[in-house]
Amino acid sequence: MAKRLQVCRNCKRFTTEKSCHTCKSTNLSTSWKGLVIITDESSEIAKTLNITEKGKYALYVG
């Protein structure tokens, strides 16, 4: 069985675990919109979104 994809409400990072591996929060949601994949933490998009680590992030978390 596939694990359920969730998004951390704090840092907006995707996870399949019971807590976010980035910020360790358990405040997760399955309701999200938009997806951005950061491959370079020094990019303008990463800076604008205040993202400091590579990965998949949601633009909006419900």
mmCIF file as Biopython writes it, N, C-alpha, C and O atoms, coordinates in Angstrom:
data_model
#
loop_
_atom_site.group_PDB
_atom_site.id
_atom_site.type_symbol
_atom_site.label_atom_id
_atom_site.label_alt_id
_atom_site.label_comp_id
_atom_site.label_asym_id
_atom_site.label_entity_id
_atom_site.label_seq_id
_atom_site.pdbx_PDB_ins_code
_atom_site.Cartn_x
_atom_site.Cartn_y
_atom_site.Cartn_z
_atom_site.occupancy
_atom_site.B_iso_or_equiv
_atom_site.auth_seq_id
_atom_site.auth_asym_id
_atom_site.pdbx_PDB_model_num
ATOM 1   N N  . MET A ? 1  ? 0.847  -1.192 0.000  1.0 0.0 1  A 1 
ATOM 2   C CA . MET A ? 1  ? 0.000  0.000  0.000  1.0 0.0 1  A 1 
ATOM 3   C C  . MET A ? 1  ? 0.890  1.254  0.000  1.0 0.0 1  A 1 
ATOM 4   O O  . MET A ? 1  ? 1.852  1.345  0.763  1.0 0.0 1  A 1 
ATOM 5   N N  . ALA A ? 2  ? 0.560  2.191  -0.846 1.0 0.0 2  A 1 
ATOM 6   C CA . ALA A ? 2  ? 1.336  3.433  -0.950 1.0 0.0 2  A 1 
ATOM 7   C C  . ALA A ? 2  ? 1.044  4.340  0.239  1.0 0.0 2  A 1 
ATOM 8   O O  . ALA A ? 2  ? -0.080 4.397  0.737  1.0 0.0 2  A 1 
ATOM 9   N N  . LYS A ? 3  ? 2.077  5.044  0.680  1.0 0.0 3  A 1 
ATOM 10  C CA . LYS A ? 3  ? 1.903  5.987  1.787  1.0 0.0 3  A 1 
ATOM 11  C C  . LYS A ? 3  ? 1.211  7.239  1.282  1.0 0.0 3  A 1 
ATOM 12  O O  . LYS A ? 3  ? 1.394  7.635  0.131  1.0 0.0 3  A 1 
ATOM 13  N N  . ARG A ? 4  ? 0.425  7.855  2.132  1.0 0.0 4  A 1 
ATOM 14  C CA . ARG A ? 4  ? -0.334 9.048  1.781  1.0 0.0 4  A 1 
ATOM 15  C C  . ARG A ? 4  ? 0.568  10.276 1.747  1.0 0.0 4  A 1 
ATOM 16  O O  . ARG A ? 4  ? 1.329  10.519 2.683  1.0 0.0 4  A 1 
ATOM 17  N N  . LEU A ? 5  ? 0.482  11.046 0.668  1.0 0.0 5  A 1 
ATOM 18  C CA . LEU A ? 5  ? 1.276  12.252 0.513  1.0 0.0 5  A 1 
ATOM 19  C C  . LEU A ? 5  ? 0.614  13.390 1.291  1.0 0.0 5  A 1 
ATOM 20  O O  . LEU A ? 5  ? -0.564 13.688 1.093  1.0 0.0 5  A 1 
ATOM 21  N N  . GLN A ? 6  ? 1.387  14.020 2.176  1.0 0.0 6  A 1 
ATOM 22  C CA . GLN A ? 6  ? 0.896  15.127 2.985  1.0 0.0 6  A 1 
ATOM 23  C C  . GLN A ? 6  ? 1.850  16.304 2.877  1.0 0.0 6  A 1 
ATOM 24  O O  . GLN A ? 6  ? 2.983  16.164 2.416  1.0 0.0 6  A 1 
ATOM 25  N N  . VAL A ? 7  ? 1.373  17.474 3.311  1.0 0.0 7  A 1 
ATOM 26  C CA . VAL A ? 7  ? 2.189  18.681 3.289  1.0 0.0 7  A 1 
ATOM 27  C C  . VAL A ? 7  ? 2.233  19.262 4.695  1.0 0.0 7  A 1 
ATOM 28  O O  . VAL A ? 7  ? 1.216  19.328 5.384  1.0 0.0 7  A 1 
ATOM 29  N N  . CYS A ? 8  ? 3.411  19.678 5.107  1.0 0.0 8  A 1 
ATOM 30  C CA . CYS A ? 8  ? 3.585  20.314 6.409  1.0 0.0 8  A 1 
ATOM 31  C C  . CYS A ? 8  ? 2.976  21.713 6.361  1.0 0.0 8  A 1 
ATOM 32  O O  . CYS A ? 8  ? 3.266  22.488 5.450  1.0 0.0 8  A 1 
ATOM 33  N N  . ARG A ? 9  ? 2.142  22.033 7.331  1.0 0.0 9  A 1 
ATOM 34  C CA . ARG A ? 9  ? 1.526  23.357 7.374  1.0 0.0 9  A 1 
ATOM 35  C C  . ARG A ? 9  ? 2.527  24.441 7.778  1.0 0.0 9  A 1 
ATOM 36  O O  . ARG A ? 9  ? 2.295  25.618 7.500  1.0 0.0 9  A 1 
ATOM 37  N N  . ASN A ? 10 ? 3.622  24.075 8.420  1.0 0.0 10 A 1 
ATOM 38  C CA . ASN A ? 10 ? 4.618  25.054 8.857  1.0 0.0 10 A 1 
ATOM 39  C C  . ASN A ? 10 ? 5.571  25.449 7.733  1.0 0.0 10 A 1 
ATOM 40  O O  . ASN A ? 10 ? 5.722  26.633 7.435  1.0 0.0 10 A 1 
ATOM 41  N N  . CYS A ? 11 ? 6.215  24.461 7.108  1.0 0.0 11 A 1 
ATOM 42  C CA . CYS A ? 11 ? 7.229  24.781 6.088  1.0 0.0 11 A 1 
ATOM 43  C C  . CYS A ? 11 ? 6.785  24.456 4.669  1.0 0.0 11 A 1 
ATOM 44  O O  . CYS A ? 11 ? 7.512  24.744 3.718  1.0 0.0 11 A 1 
ATOM 45  N N  . LYS A ? 12 ? 5.589  23.852 4.505  1.0 0.0 12 A 1 
ATOM 46  C CA . LYS A ? 12 ? 4.980  23.536 3.208  1.0 0.0 12 A 1 
ATOM 47  C C  . LYS A ? 12 ? 5.729  22.472 2.416  1.0 0.0 12 A 1 
ATOM 48  O O  . LYS A ? 12 ? 5.576  22.388 1.197  1.0 0.0 12 A 1 
ATOM 49  N N  . ARG A ? 13 ? 6.521  21.673 3.080  1.0 0.0 13 A 1 
ATOM 50  C CA . ARG A ? 13 ? 7.270  20.613 2.411  1.0 0.0 13 A 1 
ATOM 51  C C  . ARG A ? 13 ? 6.438  19.326 2.374  1.0 0.0 13 A 1 
ATOM 52  O O  . ARG A ? 13 ? 5.731  19.006 3.329  1.0 0.0 13 A 1 
ATOM 53  N N  . PHE A ? 14 ? 6.532  18.593 1.261  1.0 0.0 14 A 1 
ATOM 54  C CA . PHE A ? 14 ? 5.821  17.331 1.112  1.0 0.0 14 A 1 
ATOM 55  C C  . PHE A ? 14 ? 6.504  16.226 1.912  1.0 0.0 14 A 1 
ATOM 56  O O  . PHE A ? 14 ? 7.727  16.196 2.043  1.0 0.0 14 A 1 
ATOM 57  N N  . THR A ? 15 ? 5.677  15.313 2.446  1.0 0.0 15 A 1 
ATOM 58  C CA . THR A ? 15 ? 6.194  14.161 3.184  1.0 0.0 15 A 1 
ATOM 59  C C  . THR A ? 15 ? 5.209  13.001 3.087  1.0 0.0 15 A 1 
ATOM 60  O O  . THR A ? 15 ? 4.019  13.208 2.849  1.0 0.0 15 A 1 
ATOM 61  N N  . THR A ? 16 ? 5.700  11.802 3.269  1.0 0.0 16 A 1 
ATOM 62  C CA . THR A ? 16 ? 4.842  10.621 3.370  1.0 0.0 16 A 1 
ATOM 63  C C  . THR A ? 16 ? 4.920  10.043 4.778  1.0 0.0 16 A 1 
ATOM 64  O O  . THR A ? 16 ? 4.314  9.008  5.055  1.0 0.0 16 A 1 
ATOM 65  N N  . GLU A ? 17 ? 5.645  10.689 5.654  1.0 0.0 17 A 1 
ATOM 66  C CA . GLU A ? 17 ? 5.820  10.233 7.035  1.0 0.0 17 A 1 
ATOM 67  C C  . GLU A ? 17 ? 4.755  10.856 7.954  1.0 0.0 17 A 1 
ATOM 68  O O  . GLU A ? 17 ? 3.910  11.628 7.500  1.0 0.0 17 A 1 
ATOM 69  N N  . LYS A ? 18 ? 4.806  10.520 9.225  1.0 0.0 18 A 1 
ATOM 70  C CA . LYS A ? 18 ? 3.859  11.042 10.216 1.0 0.0 18 A 1 
ATOM 71  C C  . LYS A ? 18 ? 4.273  12.402 10.741 1.0 0.0 18 A 1 
ATOM 72  O O  . LYS A ? 18 ? 3.500  13.061 11.435 1.0 0.0 18 A 1 
ATOM 73  N N  . SER A ? 19 ? 5.492  12.832 10.414 1.0 0.0 19 A 1 
ATOM 74  C CA . SER A ? 19 ? 5.961  14.165 10.790 1.0 0.0 19 A 1 
ATOM 75  C C  . SER A ? 19 ? 6.889  14.681 9.692  1.0 0.0 19 A 1 
ATOM 76  O O  . SER A ? 19 ? 7.434  13.902 8.910  1.0 0.0 19 A 1 
ATOM 77  N N  . CYS A ? 20 ? 7.057  15.980 9.642  1.0 0.0 20 A 1 
ATOM 78  C CA . CYS A ? 20 ? 7.911  16.616 8.641  1.0 0.0 20 A 1 
ATOM 79  C C  . CYS A ? 20 ? 9.371  16.371 9.004  1.0 0.0 20 A 1 
ATOM 80  O O  . CYS A ? 20 ? 9.776  16.624 10.139 1.0 0.0 20 A 1 
ATOM 81  N N  . HIS A ? 21 ? 10.166 15.882 8.054  1.0 0.0 21 A 1 
ATOM 82  C CA . HIS A ? 21 ? 11.572 15.630 8.354  1.0 0.0 21 A 1 
ATOM 83  C C  . HIS A ? 21 ? 12.404 16.907 8.351  1.0 0.0 21 A 1 
ATOM 84  O O  . HIS A ? 21 ? 13.542 16.901 8.822  1.0 0.0 21 A 1 
ATOM 85  N N  . THR A ? 22 ? 11.854 18.004 7.827  1.0 0.0 22 A 1 
ATOM 86  C CA . THR A ? 22 ? 12.578 19.267 7.800  1.0 0.0 22 A 1 
ATOM 87  C C  . THR A ? 22 ? 12.436 20.028 9.117  1.0 0.0 22 A 1 
ATOM 88  O O  . THR A ? 22 ? 13.432 20.389 9.745  1.0 0.0 22 A 1 
ATOM 89  N N  . CYS A ? 23 ? 11.181 20.271 9.531  1.0 0.0 23 A 1 
ATOM 90  C CA . CYS A ? 23 ? 10.957 21.075 10.749 1.0 0.0 23 A 1 
ATOM 91  C C  . CYS A ? 23 ? 10.425 20.251 11.922 1.0 0.0 23 A 1 
ATOM 92  O O  . CYS A ? 23 ? 10.186 20.791 13.002 1.0 0.0 23 A 1 
ATOM 93  N N  . LYS A ? 24 ? 10.240 18.951 11.713 1.0 0.0 24 A 1 
ATOM 94  C CA . LYS A ? 24 ? 9.796  18.003 12.751 1.0 0.0 24 A 1 
ATOM 95  C C  . LYS A ? 24 ? 8.359  18.215 13.232 1.0 0.0 24 A 1 
ATOM 96  O O  . LYS A ? 24 ? 7.961  17.644 14.248 1.0 0.0 24 A 1 
ATOM 97  N N  . SER A ? 25 ? 7.581  19.024 12.521 1.0 0.0 25 A 1 
ATOM 98  C CA . SER A ? 25 ? 6.195  19.285 12.894 1.0 0.0 25 A 1 
ATOM 99  C C  . SER A ? 25 ? 5.313  18.082 12.557 1.0 0.0 25 A 1 
ATOM 100 O O  . SER A ? 25 ? 5.596  17.344 11.613 1.0 0.0 25 A 1 
ATOM 101 N N  . THR A ? 26 ? 4.246  17.890 13.330 1.0 0.0 26 A 1 
ATOM 102 C CA . THR A ? 26 ? 3.244  16.871 13.020 1.0 0.0 26 A 1 
ATOM 103 C C  . THR A ? 26 ? 1.961  17.528 12.507 1.0 0.0 26 A 1 
ATOM 104 O O  . THR A ? 26 ? 0.940  16.857 12.356 1.0 0.0 26 A 1 
ATOM 105 N N  . ASN A ? 27 ? 2.010  18.829 12.240 1.0 0.0 27 A 1 
ATOM 106 C CA . ASN A ? 27 ? 0.872  19.587 11.733 1.0 0.0 27 A 1 
ATOM 107 C C  . ASN A ? 27 ? 0.846  19.445 10.211 1.0 0.0 27 A 1 
ATOM 108 O O  . ASN A ? 27 ? 1.333  20.319 9.494  1.0 0.0 27 A 1 
ATOM 109 N N  . LEU A ? 28 ? 0.270  18.332 9.717  1.0 0.0 28 A 1 
ATOM 110 C CA . LEU A ? 28 ? 0.278  17.997 8.297  1.0 0.0 28 A 1 
ATOM 111 C C  . LEU A ? 28 ? -1.124 18.083 7.705  1.0 0.0 28 A 1 
ATOM 112 O O  . LEU A ? 28 ? -2.118 17.986 8.425  1.0 0.0 28 A 1 
ATOM 113 N N  . SER A ? 29 ? -1.196 18.266 6.387  1.0 0.0 29 A 1 
ATOM 114 C CA . SER A ? 29 ? -2.469 18.378 5.691  1.0 0.0 29 A 1 
ATOM 115 C C  . SER A ? 29 ? -2.399 17.643 4.355  1.0 0.0 29 A 1 
ATOM 116 O O  . SER A ? 29 ? -1.333 17.533 3.748  1.0 0.0 29 A 1 
ATOM 117 N N  . THR A ? 30 ? -3.547 17.144 3.907  1.0 0.0 30 A 1 
ATOM 118 C CA . THR A ? 30 ? -3.641 16.547 2.575  1.0 0.0 30 A 1 
ATOM 119 C C  . THR A ? 30 ? -4.283 17.523 1.598  1.0 0.0 30 A 1 
ATOM 120 O O  . THR A ? 30 ? -4.458 17.201 0.422  1.0 0.0 30 A 1 
ATOM 121 N N  . SER A ? 31 ? -4.631 18.705 2.073  1.0 0.0 31 A 1 
ATOM 122 C CA . SER A ? 31 ? -5.255 19.742 1.252  1.0 0.0 31 A 1 
ATOM 123 C C  . SER A ? 31 ? -4.203 20.791 0.881  1.0 0.0 31 A 1 
ATOM 124 O O  . SER A ? 31 ? -3.734 21.547 1.732  1.0 0.0 31 A 1 
ATOM 125 N N  . TRP A ? 32 ? -3.843 20.822 -0.413 1.0 0.0 32 A 1 
ATOM 126 C CA . TRP A ? 32 ? -2.814 21.758 -0.869 1.0 0.0 32 A 1 
ATOM 127 C C  . TRP A ? 32 ? -3.056 22.131 -2.322 1.0 0.0 32 A 1 
ATOM 128 O O  . TRP A ? 32 ? -3.785 21.448 -3.041 1.0 0.0 32 A 1 
ATOM 129 N N  . LYS A ? 33 ? -2.427 23.237 -2.746 1.0 0.0 33 A 1 
ATOM 130 C CA . LYS A ? 33 ? -2.514 23.696 -4.136 1.0 0.0 33 A 1 
ATOM 131 C C  . LYS A ? 33 ? -1.144 24.160 -4.588 1.0 0.0 33 A 1 
ATOM 132 O O  . LYS A ? 33 ? -0.399 24.766 -3.818 1.0 0.0 33 A 1 
ATOM 133 N N  . GLY A ? 34 ? -0.818 23.877 -5.824 1.0 0.0 34 A 1 
ATOM 134 C CA . GLY A ? 34 ? 0.435  24.333 -6.413 1.0 0.0 34 A 1 
ATOM 135 C C  . GLY A ? 34 ? 1.632  23.554 -5.913 1.0 0.0 34 A 1 
ATOM 136 O O  . GLY A ? 34 ? 1.678  23.139 -4.755 1.0 0.0 34 A 1 
ATOM 137 N N  . LEU A ? 35 ? 2.595  23.359 -6.788 1.0 0.0 35 A 1 
ATOM 138 C CA . LEU A ? 35 ? 3.792  22.613 -6.446 1.0 0.0 35 A 1 
ATOM 139 C C  . LEU A ? 35 ? 4.996  23.311 -7.042 1.0 0.0 35 A 1 
ATOM 140 O O  . LEU A ? 35 ? 4.998  23.684 -8.215 1.0 0.0 35 A 1 
ATOM 141 N N  . VAL A ? 36 ? 6.020  23.483 -6.223 1.0 0.0 36 A 1 
ATOM 142 C CA . VAL A ? 36 ? 7.284  24.042 -6.702 1.0 0.0 36 A 1 
ATOM 143 C C  . VAL A ? 36 ? 8.388  23.092 -6.245 1.0 0.0 36 A 1 
ATOM 144 O O  . VAL A ? 36 ? 8.397  22.628 -5.105 1.0 0.0 36 A 1 
ATOM 145 N N  . ILE A ? 37 ? 9.315  22.813 -7.155 1.0 0.0 37 A 1 
ATOM 146 C CA . ILE A ? 37 ? 10.457 21.963 -6.828 1.0 0.0 37 A 1 
ATOM 147 C C  . ILE A ? 37 ? 11.696 22.846 -6.834 1.0 0.0 37 A 1 
ATOM 148 O O  . ILE A ? 37 ? 12.050 23.435 -7.855 1.0 0.0 37 A 1 
ATOM 149 N N  . ILE A ? 38 ? 12.341 22.928 -5.691 1.0 0.0 38 A 1 
ATOM 150 C CA . ILE A ? 38 ? 13.534 23.760 -5.538 1.0 0.0 38 A 1 
ATOM 151 C C  . ILE A ? 38 ? 14.770 22.879 -5.722 1.0 0.0 38 A 1 
ATOM 152 O O  . ILE A ? 38 ? 14.974 21.916 -4.983 1.0 0.0 38 A 1 
ATOM 153 N N  . THR A ? 39 ? 15.586 23.222 -6.712 1.0 0.0 39 A 1 
ATOM 154 C CA . THR A ? 39 ? 16.835 22.487 -6.948 1.0 0.0 39 A 1 
ATOM 155 C C  . THR A ? 39 ? 18.053 23.334 -6.597 1.0 0.0 39 A 1 
ATOM 156 O O  . THR A ? 39 ? 19.169 22.824 -6.499 1.0 0.0 39 A 1 
ATOM 157 N N  . ASP A ? 40 ? 17.826 24.643 -6.409 1.0 0.0 40 A 1 
ATOM 158 C CA . ASP A ? 40 ? 18.911 25.562 -6.061 1.0 0.0 40 A 1 
ATOM 159 C C  . ASP A ? 40 ? 18.392 26.524 -5.001 1.0 0.0 40 A 1 
ATOM 160 O O  . ASP A ? 40 ? 17.565 27.389 -5.291 1.0 0.0 40 A 1 
ATOM 161 N N  . GLU A ? 41 ? 18.884 26.369 -3.760 1.0 0.0 41 A 1 
ATOM 162 C CA . GLU A ? 41 ? 18.388 27.207 -2.655 1.0 0.0 41 A 1 
ATOM 163 C C  . GLU A ? 41 ? 18.718 28.673 -2.803 1.0 0.0 41 A 1 
ATOM 164 O O  . GLU A ? 41 ? 18.150 29.504 -2.094 1.0 0.0 41 A 1 
ATOM 165 N N  . SER A ? 42 ? 19.621 29.015 -3.704 1.0 0.0 42 A 1 
ATOM 166 C CA . SER A ? 42 ? 19.983 30.422 -3.886 1.0 0.0 42 A 1 
ATOM 167 C C  . SER A ? 42 ? 19.209 31.067 -5.045 1.0 0.0 42 A 1 
ATOM 168 O O  . SER A ? 42 ? 19.487 32.209 -5.413 1.0 0.0 42 A 1 
ATOM 169 N N  . SER A ? 43 ? 18.237 30.340 -5.623 1.0 0.0 43 A 1 
ATOM 170 C CA . SER A ? 43 ? 17.446 30.898 -6.723 1.0 0.0 43 A 1 
ATOM 171 C C  . SER A ? 43 ? 16.517 31.999 -6.219 1.0 0.0 43 A 1 
ATOM 172 O O  . SER A ? 43 ? 16.217 32.075 -5.028 1.0 0.0 43 A 1 
ATOM 173 N N  . GLU A ? 44 ? 16.072 32.837 -7.126 1.0 0.0 44 A 1 
ATOM 174 C CA . GLU A ? 44 ? 15.155 33.928 -6.772 1.0 0.0 44 A 1 
ATOM 175 C C  . GLU A ? 44 ? 13.833 33.385 -6.237 1.0 0.0 44 A 1 
ATOM 176 O O  . GLU A ? 44 ? 13.256 33.965 -5.318 1.0 0.0 44 A 1 
ATOM 177 N N  . ILE A ? 45 ? 13.352 32.289 -6.797 1.0 0.0 45 A 1 
ATOM 178 C CA . ILE A ? 45 ? 12.091 31.704 -6.327 1.0 0.0 45 A 1 
ATOM 179 C C  . ILE A ? 45 ? 12.251 31.198 -4.899 1.0 0.0 45 A 1 
ATOM 180 O O  . ILE A ? 45 ? 11.381 31.443 -4.064 1.0 0.0 45 A 1 
ATOM 181 N N  . ALA A ? 46 ? 13.335 30.505 -4.602 1.0 0.0 46 A 1 
ATOM 182 C CA . ALA A ? 46 ? 13.578 30.017 -3.240 1.0 0.0 46 A 1 
ATOM 183 C C  . ALA A ? 46 ? 13.674 31.181 -2.262 1.0 0.0 46 A 1 
ATOM 184 O O  . ALA A ? 46 ? 13.128 31.113 -1.161 1.0 0.0 46 A 1 
ATOM 185 N N  . LYS A ? 47 ? 14.360 32.241 -2.653 1.0 0.0 47 A 1 
ATOM 186 C CA . LYS A ? 47 ? 14.479 33.416 -1.781 1.0 0.0 47 A 1 
ATOM 187 C C  . LYS A ? 47 ? 13.127 34.066 -1.544 1.0 0.0 47 A 1 
ATOM 188 O O  . LYS A ? 47 ? 12.808 34.440 -0.416 1.0 0.0 47 A 1 
ATOM 189 N N  . THR A ? 48 ? 12.325 34.207 -2.601 1.0 0.0 48 A 1 
ATOM 190 C CA . THR A ? 48 ? 11.002 34.817 -2.480 1.0 0.0 48 A 1 
ATOM 191 C C  . THR A ? 48 ? 10.094 34.013 -1.559 1.0 0.0 48 A 1 
ATOM 192 O O  . THR A ? 48 ? 9.321  34.580 -0.787 1.0 0.0 48 A 1 
ATOM 193 N N  . LEU A ? 49 ? 10.191 32.682 -1.643 1.0 0.0 49 A 1 
ATOM 194 C CA . LEU A ? 49 ? 9.356  31.815 -0.820 1.0 0.0 49 A 1 
ATOM 195 C C  . LEU A ? 49 ? 9.992  31.475 0.521  1.0 0.0 49 A 1 
ATOM 196 O O  . LEU A ? 49 ? 9.427  30.697 1.290  1.0 0.0 49 A 1 
ATOM 197 N N  . ASN A ? 50 ? 11.164 32.048 0.817  1.0 0.0 50 A 1 
ATOM 198 C CA . ASN A ? 50 ? 11.891 31.799 2.068  1.0 0.0 50 A 1 
ATOM 199 C C  . ASN A ? 50 ? 12.210 30.314 2.264  1.0 0.0 50 A 1 
ATOM 200 O O  . ASN A ? 50 ? 12.074 29.781 3.366  1.0 0.0 50 A 1 
ATOM 201 N N  . ILE A ? 51 ? 12.632 29.660 1.191  1.0 0.0 51 A 1 
ATOM 202 C CA . ILE A ? 51 ? 12.994 28.247 1.234  1.0 0.0 51 A 1 
ATOM 203 C C  . ILE A ? 51 ? 14.515 28.144 1.245  1.0 0.0 51 A 1 
ATOM 204 O O  . ILE A ? 51 ? 15.194 28.738 0.406  1.0 0.0 51 A 1 
ATOM 205 N N  . THR A ? 52 ? 15.037 27.390 2.196  1.0 0.0 52 A 1 
ATOM 206 C CA . THR A ? 52 ? 16.490 27.286 2.346  1.0 0.0 52 A 1 
ATOM 207 C C  . THR A ? 52 ? 17.023 25.881 2.078  1.0 0.0 52 A 1 
ATOM 208 O O  . THR A ? 52 ? 18.215 25.625 2.252  1.0 0.0 52 A 1 
ATOM 209 N N  . GLU A ? 53 ? 16.140 24.964 1.652  1.0 0.0 53 A 1 
ATOM 210 C CA . GLU A ? 53 ? 16.548 23.590 1.423  1.0 0.0 53 A 1 
ATOM 211 C C  . GLU A ? 53 ? 15.911 23.049 0.145  1.0 0.0 53 A 1 
ATOM 212 O O  . GLU A ? 53 ? 14.757 23.362 -0.146 1.0 0.0 53 A 1 
ATOM 213 N N  . LYS A ? 54 ? 16.636 22.251 -0.613 1.0 0.0 54 A 1 
ATOM 214 C CA . LYS A ? 54 ? 16.109 21.648 -1.829 1.0 0.0 54 A 1 
ATOM 215 C C  . LYS A ? 54 ? 14.939 20.719 -1.480 1.0 0.0 54 A 1 
ATOM 216 O O  . LYS A ? 54 ? 14.911 20.121 -0.404 1.0 0.0 54 A 1 
ATOM 217 N N  . GLY A ? 55 ? 13.973 20.606 -2.404 1.0 0.0 55 A 1 
ATOM 218 C CA . GLY A ? 55 ? 12.854 19.688 -2.191 1.0 0.0 55 A 1 
ATOM 219 C C  . GLY A ? 55 ? 11.582 20.130 -2.873 1.0 0.0 55 A 1 
ATOM 220 O O  . GLY A ? 55 ? 11.573 21.104 -3.626 1.0 0.0 55 A 1 
ATOM 221 N N  . LYS A ? 56 ? 10.485 19.395 -2.600 1.0 0.0 56 A 1 
ATOM 222 C CA . LYS A ? 56 ? 9.161  19.697 -3.152 1.0 0.0 56 A 1 
ATOM 223 C C  . LYS A ? 56 ? 8.354  20.452 -2.106 1.0 0.0 56 A 1 
ATOM 224 O O  . LYS A ? 56 ? 8.284  20.049 -0.945 1.0 0.0 56 A 1 
ATOM 225 N N  . TYR A ? 57 ? 7.739  21.566 -2.540 1.0 0.0 57 A 1 
ATOM 226 C CA . TYR A ? 57 ? 6.962  22.403 -1.631 1.0 0.0 57 A 1 
ATOM 227 C C  . TYR A ? 57 ? 5.608  22.757 -2.251 1.0 0.0 57 A 1 
ATOM 228 O O  . TYR A ? 57 ? 5.498  22.904 -3.468 1.0 0.0 57 A 1 
ATOM 229 N N  . ALA A ? 58 ? 4.597  22.890 -1.422 1.0 0.0 58 A 1 
ATOM 230 C CA . ALA A ? 58 ? 3.280  23.349 -1.857 1.0 0.0 58 A 1 
ATOM 231 C C  . ALA A ? 58 ? 3.263  24.875 -1.795 1.0 0.0 58 A 1 
ATOM 232 O O  . ALA A ? 58 ? 3.913  25.480 -0.943 1.0 0.0 58 A 1 
ATOM 233 N N  . LEU A ? 59 ? 2.518  25.480 -2.700 1.0 0.0 59 A 1 
ATOM 234 C CA . LEU A ? 59 ? 2.379  26.933 -2.672 1.0 0.0 59 A 1 
ATOM 235 C C  . LEU A ? 59 ? 1.307  27.369 -1.684 1.0 0.0 59 A 1 
ATOM 236 O O  . LEU A ? 59 ? 1.400  28.451 -1.104 1.0 0.0 59 A 1 
ATOM 237 N N  . TYR A ? 60 ? 0.279  26.525 -1.486 1.0 0.0 60 A 1 
ATOM 238 C CA . TYR A ? 60 ? -0.796 26.808 -0.533 1.0 0.0 60 A 1 
ATOM 239 C C  . TYR A ? 60 ? -1.144 25.521 0.212  1.0 0.0 60 A 1 
ATOM 240 O O  . TYR A ? 60 ? -1.262 24.459 -0.399 1.0 0.0 60 A 1 
ATOM 241 N N  . VAL A ? 61 ? -1.305 25.615 1.509  1.0 0.0 61 A 1 
ATOM 242 C CA . VAL A ? 61 ? -1.706 24.469 2.324  1.0 0.0 61 A 1 
ATOM 243 C C  . VAL A ? 61 ? -2.998 24.831 3.063  1.0 0.0 61 A 1 
ATOM 244 O O  . VAL A ? 61 ? -3.059 25.839 3.766  1.0 0.0 61 A 1 
ATOM 245 N N  . GLY A ? 62 ? -4.025 23.998 2.894  1.0 0.0 62 A 1 
ATOM 246 C CA . GLY A ? 62 ? -5.323 24.258 3.504  1.0 0.0 62 A 1 
ATOM 247 C C  . GLY A ? 62 ? -5.449 23.656 4.867  1.0 0.0 62 A 1 
ATOM 248 O O  . GLY A ? 62 ? -6.491 23.792 5.508  1.0 0.0 62 A 1 
#
